[in-house]
Amino acid sequence: MVSSDETRCAECPLQLAQCLRALTVEQVETMQSIKRGERVVDRGDTVFEQGSDGHELFTVLEGVLMRVRTLDDGRRQIVNLMFPGDLVGLQGAFDDPRSHSVEAILPARLCEFHRVDFPTLIRSHPRLGYDIVWMAAKEETELEEHIVSLGQRNARERIANLAVWMVDRAQATGIARRDNSLELPITQTQVAEMLGLSLVHVNRTLQWLRREKLVDWRNGRIAVPDMERTSEFAQFEGRRMQMRPFI
């Protein structure tokens, strides 16, 4: 659905996020001029389907989404998660059908743009064009890290790495608590779909991580008591303050 209570770009909460680089006044005015509206989705709703021909791109204003690839026999791979400030549907800026679906893990509000407006945006604001390329490159880097987990990390390291990454990303955009905890209703089945593990293996590994006080992940809450210790255990190298662009 399209919300009638839209957030004006000049009042965008992302401008105040800890690790997001605020837009200039001129950039804000430009984004407001090409914004087509907002979309509000509930937990479990689909933003777009795999294989669809979409012309929209979205910036996550609130909430958390997941990118899902589904095989013909119904098996699913959760590819990555998207937090406030992330650009959703970048593939829609080209002519290829969607290679994946996007679903909401938390209720989300999305700013909607259309691909036809982006050539003008890039011509008038080359810096924003560079930022779009940066976001695509950053997503590729995070996917690279995910591939390393699937290929080289054991189950304990995979889940610990995922937990630290999620809390780190959530803290950067103000949706995680200062005690390194995050309310996010990801099921053990979804963890298995993301990390290539069986449900039984996920359950046993979460119990071990809890006993070792590395990760406490249960009842829709993810807590990392000691981020440095768990990051070292999981060989997570992403914990550094870095200003990310958004549009």
C-alpha positions as CSV (number, residue, x, y, z in Angstrom):
1,M,0.0,0.0,0.0
2,V,1.0,3.6,-0.4
3,S,1.0,5.7,2.7
4,S,-0.9,9.0,2.8
5,D,1.2,10.1,5.8
6,E,4.5,10.5,4.0
7,T,7.8,11.6,5.5
8,R,9.2,14.7,3.8
9,C,12.8,14.3,2.8
10,A,13.8,17.4,4.8
11,E,12.5,15.6,7.9
12,C,14.0,12.2,7.1
13,P,15.1,10.4,10.2
14,L,18.0,8.9,8.3
15,Q,19.6,12.3,8.3
16,L,20.3,11.8,12.0
17,A,21.5,8.2,11.9
18,Q,24.9,7.7,13.5
19,C,26.7,6.1,10.5
20,L,24.7,7.6,7.6
21,R,26.1,10.6,5.8
22,A,23.5,13.3,5.7
23,L,22.4,14.7,2.4
24,T,23.0,18.4,1.5
25,V,20.0,20.8,1.3
26,E,20.2,20.7,-2.5
27,Q,20.4,16.9,-2.6
28,V,17.4,16.7,-0.2
29,E,15.4,18.9,-2.5
30,T,16.3,16.8,-5.5
31,M,15.3,13.6,-3.8
32,Q,12.0,15.1,-2.7
33,S,11.3,16.1,-6.4
34,I,11.7,12.5,-7.6
35,K,10.2,10.6,-4.7
36,R,7.1,8.8,-5.9
37,G,5.6,8.0,-2.5
38,E,6.1,5.6,0.3
39,R,5.2,1.9,0.8
40,V,4.3,0.4,4.1
41,V,4.7,-3.4,4.6
42,D,3.9,-5.5,7.6
43,R,6.2,-8.3,8.9
44,G,6.1,-11.2,6.4
45,D,4.8,-9.1,3.5
46,T,6.6,-9.2,0.2
47,V,7.9,-6.0,-1.4
48,F,8.4,-7.7,-4.8
49,E,8.6,-11.2,-6.2
50,Q,11.4,-13.0,-7.8
51,G,11.1,-12.9,-11.6
52,S,8.9,-9.8,-11.6
53,D,9.6,-6.8,-13.9
54,G,9.9,-3.9,-11.6
55,H,10.5,-0.2,-12.2
56,E,10.8,0.8,-8.6
57,L,13.7,1.2,-6.3
58,F,13.3,1.7,-2.5
59,T,15.2,3.2,0.3
60,V,14.5,1.6,3.7
61,L,13.3,4.3,5.9
62,E,12.2,2.0,8.8
63,G,12.4,-1.7,9.5
64,V,14.4,-4.6,8.3
65,L,14.0,-6.7,5.1
66,M,15.5,-9.9,3.7
67,R,16.5,-10.7,0.2
68,V,15.5,-14.3,-0.8
69,R,16.4,-16.5,-3.7
70,T,14.0,-19.5,-4.3
71,L,14.8,-22.6,-6.3
72,D,12.2,-24.3,-8.6
73,D,11.7,-27.0,-6.0
74,G,10.9,-24.5,-3.2
75,R,14.2,-24.5,-1.4
76,R,15.2,-21.0,-0.2
77,Q,18.4,-19.1,0.3
78,I,18.3,-15.9,2.3
79,V,21.0,-13.9,0.6
80,N,21.3,-10.9,2.9
81,L,19.4,-8.4,5.1
82,M,18.7,-4.8,4.5
83,F,18.6,-2.1,7.2
84,P,17.5,1.6,7.2
85,G,19.4,3.5,4.6
86,D,19.9,0.6,2.3
87,L,18.8,0.7,-1.4
88,V,16.4,-2.1,-2.3
89,G,15.9,-3.3,-5.9
90,L,18.9,-1.8,-7.5
91,Q,18.5,-4.4,-10.2
92,G,15.3,-2.6,-11.1
93,A,17.4,0.2,-12.4
94,F,18.2,-2.0,-15.4
95,D,16.1,-4.2,-17.7
96,D,16.6,-7.6,-16.1
97,P,13.7,-9.3,-14.2
98,R,14.1,-9.4,-10.4
99,S,16.6,-12.2,-9.5
100,H,15.2,-12.5,-5.9
101,S,12.3,-11.6,-3.7
102,V,12.3,-9.1,-0.8
103,E,10.3,-9.7,2.3
104,A,9.9,-7.8,5.6
105,I,11.3,-9.2,8.8
106,L,10.0,-6.2,10.7
107,P,7.3,-3.8,9.7
108,A,8.9,-1.4,7.3
109,R,8.4,1.9,5.6
110,L,10.1,2.4,2.2
111,C,10.6,5.5,0.1
112,E,9.7,4.7,-3.5
113,F,11.6,5.9,-6.6
114,H,11.3,5.0,-10.3
115,R,14.2,4.0,-12.5
116,V,13.3,6.5,-15.2
117,D,14.3,9.4,-12.9
118,F,17.8,8.1,-12.1
119,P,19.6,9.2,-15.3
120,T,18.5,12.8,-14.6
121,L,19.5,12.4,-10.9
122,I,23.0,11.2,-11.9
123,R,23.5,14.0,-14.4
124,S,22.5,16.7,-12.0
125,H,24.2,15.2,-8.9
126,P,27.2,13.1,-9.9
127,R,28.0,12.6,-6.2
128,L,24.7,10.8,-5.7
129,G,25.5,8.7,-8.8
130,Y,28.8,7.8,-7.2
131,D,27.0,6.9,-3.9
132,I,24.7,4.5,-5.8
133,V,27.8,2.7,-7.2
134,W,29.3,2.7,-3.7
135,M,26.2,1.1,-2.2
136,A,26.2,-1.6,-4.9
137,A,29.9,-2.3,-4.3
138,K,29.4,-2.4,-0.5
139,E,26.6,-4.9,-0.9
140,E,29.0,-7.1,-3.1
141,T,31.6,-6.9,-0.3
142,E,29.0,-8.1,2.3
143,L,27.9,-10.9,-0.1
144,E,31.6,-11.8,-0.4
145,E,31.8,-12.1,3.4
146,H,28.7,-14.3,3.4
147,I,30.3,-16.6,0.8
148,V,33.4,-16.9,3.0
149,S,31.1,-17.9,5.9
150,L,29.4,-20.6,3.9
151,G,32.6,-22.0,2.5
152,Q,35.1,-21.6,5.3
153,R,33.6,-20.9,8.7
154,N,32.2,-23.7,10.9
155,A,28.6,-23.5,12.2
156,R,29.6,-21.8,15.4
157,E,31.6,-19.1,13.6
158,R,28.9,-18.6,11.0
159,I,26.2,-17.9,13.5
160,A,28.4,-15.7,15.7
161,N,29.5,-13.8,12.6
162,L,26.0,-13.2,11.5
163,A,24.9,-12.1,15.0
164,V,27.8,-9.6,15.3
165,W,27.1,-8.2,11.8
166,M,23.4,-7.7,12.4
167,V,23.9,-6.0,15.8
168,D,26.7,-3.8,14.3
169,R,24.5,-2.8,11.3
170,A,21.5,-2.1,13.6
171,Q,23.6,0.0,16.0
172,A,24.8,2.2,13.1
173,T,21.2,3.1,12.2
174,G,19.9,3.4,15.7
175,I,17.6,0.3,15.9
176,A,19.8,-1.7,18.3
177,R,20.2,-1.1,22.0
178,R,23.4,0.1,23.7
179,D,23.7,-3.3,25.4
180,N,24.5,-4.9,22.0
181,S,21.0,-6.4,21.7
182,L,18.5,-6.3,18.9
183,E,14.8,-7.2,18.7
184,L,14.5,-9.1,15.5
185,P,12.1,-12.0,15.0
186,I,14.3,-14.2,12.8
187,T,13.4,-17.9,13.2
188,Q,15.9,-20.7,13.5
189,T,14.5,-21.9,10.1
190,Q,15.5,-18.6,8.6
191,V,19.0,-18.8,10.1
192,A,19.3,-22.3,8.5
193,E,18.2,-20.9,5.2
194,M,20.8,-18.1,5.4
195,L,23.7,-20.1,6.6
196,G,23.3,-23.5,4.8
197,L,22.8,-25.5,8.0
198,S,20.2,-27.9,9.2
199,L,17.6,-26.8,11.7
200,V,18.9,-29.3,14.3
201,H,22.5,-28.0,13.8
202,V,21.3,-24.4,14.2
203,N,19.5,-25.2,17.5
204,R,22.5,-27.1,18.9
205,T,24.9,-24.3,17.9
206,L,22.8,-21.6,19.4
207,Q,22.8,-23.5,22.7
208,W,26.6,-23.8,22.6
209,L,27.1,-20.1,21.8
210,R,24.8,-19.2,24.7
211,R,26.7,-21.4,27.2
212,E,29.9,-19.8,26.1
213,K,28.4,-16.3,26.5
214,L,29.2,-15.4,22.9
215,V,25.7,-15.0,21.5
216,D,22.3,-15.2,23.3
217,W,19.8,-15.6,20.5
218,R,16.3,-16.6,21.5
219,N,12.7,-15.4,21.6
220,G,13.2,-12.9,18.8
221,R,16.1,-11.2,20.6
222,I,19.8,-11.2,19.6
223,A,22.3,-10.2,22.2
224,V,26.1,-10.2,22.0
225,P,27.4,-9.7,25.6
226,D,31.0,-8.8,24.4
227,M,31.2,-7.6,20.9
228,E,35.0,-7.6,20.8
229,R,35.3,-11.2,22.1
230,T,32.6,-12.5,19.7
231,S,34.0,-10.6,16.8
232,E,37.4,-12.2,17.4
233,F,35.9,-15.6,17.7
234,A,33.9,-15.2,14.4
235,Q,36.8,-13.4,12.6
236,F,34.5,-10.5,12.0
237,E,36.4,-7.5,10.6
238,G,33.6,-5.1,9.9
239,R,33.4,-3.3,13.3
240,R,34.7,0.2,12.4
241,M,32.9,3.5,12.2
242,Q,32.2,4.2,8.5
243,M,29.8,6.8,7.1
244,R,27.6,5.1,4.6
245,P,25.7,7.1,1.9
246,F,22.0,6.8,1.3
247,I,19.5,8.4,-1.1
